[in-house]
């Protein structure tokens, strides 16, 4: 059985804004409480972002259960709680890059800035990495990805746009085209 927003209520996760954002092991699904659904204005009338692929699992009453399937649905809720902006990405990278280095991690792979959107918007994420490098705060090499999941956008053109706008540096290298069709 998949957990629901009612299960969150029973264990006390409904009391505050958002106490937890548990993803499944693949990060292709997540479980949120009623407060998160309310903040994102997810109701029985909310259309699924990609019906049959990315959607809000619903109960017999048509209400969202709190189980979010695939990234589009996850980001609809996440962005209502904490908008993923370039500033937010930079704050996270500045907080975590020193921890990576301290743990001895020399290389990481970034799976793409899908939450920033188009190829042009995804460039912003890579610019943040380069700013960290230029400031001397980057000690871990990062192989970056262009994330594509919109069949209406030519994935290769998006990758090439990003690659042209983001030439490789010592620590930041664009190497992967991640196409999410699973």
Secondary structure, 3 states (H helix, E strand, C coil): CCCCHHHHHHCCCCCCCCCCCEECCCCCEEECCHHHHHHCCCCCCCCCCECCCEEEEECCCCCEEEEEEHHHHHHHHHHHHCCCCHHHHHHHHHHHHHHHHHCCCCEEECCCCHHHCCHHHHHHHHHHHHHHHHCCCCCCEEEEEEEECCCCCCHHHHHHHHHHHCCCCCCEEEEEEEECCC
